[in-house]
Amino acid sequence: MSVLSLTAARVNNRLNLREEGDSLRERQQAKVRVGSHTSVLLKEVLAQLQIKDGEQVVDATAGQGGHSVAILESTHNTKVLALDADPVAVEIARTCLAQFGERAEVVESNFGELEKVLHHKGLKTIDKALFDLGWNSGQLGDGRGFSFLVDEPLNMSYGTKSASGFTAAQALNEWDEETLANVFYGYGEERFSRRIAKAIVERREVQPIQTTLELVEIIRDSTPSLYHRGRLHFATRTFQALRMAVNDELGMIQKGVTAAWEHVAVGGRVAVISFHSVEDRAVKRLFADFVKQGGRLVVKKPLVAERAEITENPRSRSAKLRVIEKTK
């Protein structure tokens, strides 16, 4: 079947996906309202950061405030400066952290701008910093195109404006085939990147690609049927690659984690939770550079979730925690 053809069965399938997507959106919005997002590796983060009373901590990825709440509850007089590029997450985190008064502050900012935030707040040094590079469950089905199960506009920006300056739709409709393939492979490790890129270019010659389910359909049509029956949804890697490109995630990791390292005091620690190999390799390289500058890897190999946590929170299955301490 040509990637340009659209059968009656396919139309019905898309309608079914939209109905499922509407249900998912309602469930996700309910989750956000009740604040049910579960922070991963919570026990390990607290154990490895070793936060002491009175310290200044940066939670560079506030999400719904889970890690920050745990940090503040486990210490006295500790202060947390939390950042998030997502204005919805900022409001949720502020609500969760309001109970701690002046001990907690939430700023709407991408963690790649951490240097500017610290300068604006007059913080020359910090004691501990945490980066959770996963995205919170409230962002699924919220209208920005993160989920391949919900029919939404292809935006994919965490913040009001994307860090890259473009949306996923612009990338799909304007980039040449080679660039698309390289992004899908480089950021998503998608083995069918060239097939998918070719199909995208063919489809957009007929009409612009505007929604998530249109993209899912293209990916499905351009990849082998066996690929559709794997543990990982066949659109996962392409969506991951687009999201990373739109939000300049590797660039933000480089800037944000480096800023935290430069400001952390001697004896302070920086912890990073990553969720896929592309992120983890970037963090591993950064930490290797920090070791040369006077750092010590607190854990030689990244920590992973225990079986009990994975059972309770399946998204923790792919989480990896790396921690480094500044020794001089």
C-alpha atoms as one frame of an Amber mdcrd trajectory, in Angstrom:
protein
   0.000   0.000   0.000   1.313   3.460  -0.909   1.997   5.842   1.960  -0.246
   8.278   0.116  -3.323   6.054   0.138  -5.930   6.299   2.847  -8.467   3.466
   2.924 -11.850   3.489   4.602 -10.474   1.047   7.180  -7.651   3.432   7.948
 -10.114   6.300   8.428 -12.090   4.166  10.877  -8.899   3.240  12.686  -7.938
   6.901  13.048 -11.387   7.683  14.437 -10.981   4.875  16.958  -7.573   6.241
  17.954  -9.089   9.679  18.438 -11.802   8.237  20.705  -9.128   6.409  22.727
  -7.114   9.605  22.771 -10.020  11.624  24.144 -10.344   9.086  26.952  -6.589
   9.243  27.645  -6.685  13.035  27.733  -9.496  12.967  30.295  -7.573  10.485
  32.463  -4.369  12.499  32.275  -6.114  15.746  33.126  -7.659  14.033  36.145
  -4.214  12.840  37.209  -2.865  16.380  37.041  -5.774  17.683  39.121  -5.081
  15.213  41.912  -1.289  15.446  41.596  -0.780  11.696  41.166   2.506  11.862
  39.252   5.088   9.645  40.957   8.684  10.854  41.113  11.185   8.149  40.218
  14.136   6.918  42.288  13.018   9.079  45.211  14.721   6.977  47.887  17.953
   6.800  45.876  18.004  10.550  45.212  17.698  11.381  48.906  20.342   8.815
  49.867  22.883   9.915  47.278  22.475  13.684  47.503  22.903  13.528  51.294
  21.178  16.874  51.806  21.898  18.485  55.166  19.831  20.956  57.157  20.184
  24.527  55.948  21.550  23.738  52.498  20.544  25.416  49.235  19.231  22.895
  46.736  18.299  23.336  43.078  15.577  21.091  41.675  16.189  21.899  38.028
  13.151  19.972  36.816  10.315  20.631  39.243   7.616  18.666  37.433   4.758
  18.328  39.903   7.056  18.950  42.859   7.588  15.382  44.071  11.350  15.458
  44.543  11.256  18.953  46.059   8.594  17.966  48.589  10.632  14.942  49.659
  13.782  17.049  50.042  12.028  19.688  52.133  10.206  17.156  54.297  13.407
  15.265  55.087  15.380  18.324  56.259  15.065  21.469  58.368  15.763  24.999
  57.097  16.834  23.638  53.714  15.801  25.830  50.791  14.806  24.620  47.343
  14.892  26.632  44.146  12.852  24.687  41.590  12.723  25.338  37.840  10.414
  24.159  35.095   9.838  25.386  31.557   6.221  24.198  31.582   3.918  26.907
  32.991   1.305  24.299  33.958   3.911  22.307  35.903   5.082  25.514  37.588
   1.606  26.211  38.952   1.194  22.636  40.165   4.625  22.683  41.825   3.885
  26.030  43.485   0.684  24.606  44.928   2.493  21.512  46.227   5.334  23.533
  47.740   3.240  26.354  49.221   3.177  24.520  52.578   6.922  25.201  52.963
   6.605  28.981  52.672   9.842  30.835  51.964  11.847  27.623  51.986  10.635
  26.869  48.452  10.522  28.939  45.283   9.442  27.823  41.818  10.633  29.670
  38.723   9.289  29.274  35.192  12.483  28.634  33.266  14.194  25.946  31.223
  17.021  24.407  33.240  19.316  25.328  30.370  18.951  28.881  31.684  20.080
  27.917  35.187  23.087  30.241  35.038  20.824  33.240  34.437  18.373  32.168
  37.140  21.112  31.782  39.765  22.572  35.155  38.821  19.138  36.803  39.048
  18.551  35.236  42.478  21.988  36.288  43.698  23.072  32.693  44.336  26.801
  32.382  43.717  26.967  28.897  45.232  24.557  26.037  45.808  24.986  22.827
  47.787  23.095  20.227  45.782  21.362  20.012  42.405  18.975  17.497  40.887
  17.956  17.039  37.248  15.119  14.623  36.405  15.204  14.511  32.613  11.924
  12.646  32.296   8.712  14.437  31.523   5.825  14.305  33.938   2.683  12.296
  33.206   0.557  15.435  33.131   2.118  16.397  29.811   0.561  13.410  28.038
  -2.622  14.381  26.277  -2.407  18.052  27.250  -2.682  19.403  23.709   0.992
  19.840  22.801   1.519  16.675  20.780   3.725  14.632  23.119   1.586  11.490
  22.953   1.246   9.236  19.915  -2.104   8.001  21.310  -3.901  11.361  21.202
  -4.696  13.410  18.099  -3.151  16.818  18.792  -1.244  19.563  16.941   2.441
  18.735  16.510   3.971  21.327  18.825   6.033  19.355  21.406   7.440  22.380
  23.235   7.774  22.110  27.013   7.504  25.853  27.464   5.425  28.642  26.008
   8.110  28.878  23.321  10.366  26.054  22.250  14.063  26.236  23.137  14.927
  25.554  19.506  12.629  28.191  18.011  10.609  25.712  15.915   7.758  23.251
  16.427   7.590  19.575  15.499   5.209  20.399  12.638   7.649  22.921  11.203
  10.458  20.379  11.350   8.381  17.699   9.645   7.160  19.988   6.885  10.323
  22.000   6.237  13.403  19.867   6.890  14.899  17.887   4.032  14.800  14.102
   4.029  18.419  13.625   5.110  18.075  15.975   8.089  14.910  14.214   9.242
  16.569  10.802   8.974  19.646  11.966  10.862  17.537  13.439  13.680  15.396
  10.302  13.994  18.503   8.128  14.172  20.701  10.424  16.236  18.156  11.474
  18.857  15.789   8.498  18.750  18.067   5.661  17.648  15.292   4.777  15.183
  16.596   1.997  12.908  13.979   2.741  10.229  14.819   6.448  10.225  15.421
   6.677   6.481  12.194   4.907   5.562  10.215   7.157   7.883  11.898  10.331
   6.606  11.211   9.356   2.995   7.552   8.668   3.773   7.201  12.023   5.563
   8.549  13.912   2.548   6.207  12.019   0.223   3.166  12.636   2.399   3.801
  16.368   2.880   3.945  16.852  -0.890   0.231  16.021  -0.884  -0.696  17.906
   2.288   1.105  19.346   5.330   1.548  17.060   8.333  -0.253  18.740  11.209
  -1.297  16.250  13.881   0.169  13.428  15.927  -2.043  10.695  14.492  -1.108
  11.728  10.963   2.527  11.188  11.910   1.743   7.857  13.609   0.009   6.716
  10.439   3.061   7.595   8.326   5.398   5.746  10.697   3.124   2.697  10.685
   2.888   2.632   6.890   6.641   2.969   6.376   7.843   0.341   8.856   7.548
  -3.490   8.828   4.495  -5.044  10.481   6.774  -7.044  12.795   8.056  -3.728
  14.172   4.526  -2.851  15.253   4.327  -5.814  17.628   7.366  -5.011  19.771
   7.343  -4.078  23.457   7.993  -0.438  22.503   5.324   1.375  20.501   6.575
   1.782  16.926   6.224   5.599  17.077   8.141   6.021  20.350  11.599   6.687
  18.927  10.439   9.135  16.252   8.405  11.108  18.783  11.341  11.079  21.205
  13.679  12.429  18.522  11.300  15.239  17.548  10.701  16.206  21.175  14.443
  16.340  21.839  15.065  18.448  18.731  12.215  20.887  19.425  13.374  21.441
  23.009  17.102  21.324  22.203  17.348  18.824  25.033  20.996  17.865  24.608
  21.988  21.524  24.431  19.948  22.305  27.544  21.505  19.359  29.406  24.975
  20.620  28.514  24.233  24.162  29.673  22.153  23.342  32.732  24.267  20.569
  34.250  27.457  22.543  33.574  25.996  25.600  35.331  25.044  23.481  38.337
  28.556  22.019  38.493  30.210  25.420  38.277  28.074  26.799  41.130  28.024
  23.806  43.457  30.249  24.224  46.506  33.140  21.919  47.355  31.563  18.852
  48.917  28.345  19.497  47.011  26.719  17.024  44.663  24.906  17.030  41.322
  22.504  14.198  40.477  20.944  13.490  37.083  18.171  11.024  36.249  18.012
  10.077  32.568  15.532   7.831  30.775  17.185   6.766  27.534  20.657   6.060
  26.237  21.081   9.300  24.268  20.580  11.384  27.419  22.597   9.041  29.596
  25.609   9.150  27.263  25.531  12.949  27.295  25.480  12.990  31.116  28.224
  10.365  31.316  30.496  12.484  29.096  29.818  15.611  31.158  30.612  13.810
  34.397  33.838  12.453  32.899  34.895  16.044  32.187  33.935  17.116  35.720
  36.104  14.353  37.195  39.082  15.907  35.427  38.168  19.249  37.015  38.080
  17.907  40.569  35.038  15.693  40.793  34.383  12.225  42.187  31.781   9.833
  40.867  29.635   8.920  43.852  28.390   5.805  42.037  30.574   4.108  39.420
  27.585   2.713  37.570  24.210   4.462  37.355  21.621   3.401  39.923  18.366
   1.895  38.663  14.979   1.336  40.232  14.313  -1.648  42.460  11.784  -4.227
  41.357   9.173  -2.963  43.817   9.324   0.556  42.382   9.119  -0.728  38.819
   6.013  -2.731  39.732   4.389   0.317  41.301   5.632   2.820  38.710   6.525
   1.168  35.358   8.049   4.362  33.919  10.889   3.995  36.424  12.054   0.906
  34.536  14.278   2.939  32.213  15.488   5.510  34.764  19.219   5.811  35.528
  20.686   7.953  38.293  24.234   9.342  38.094  25.747  11.411  40.903  28.987
  13.370  41.130  30.605  15.240  44.022  32.888  18.267  43.774  36.074  17.538
  45.750  38.060  20.706  45.048
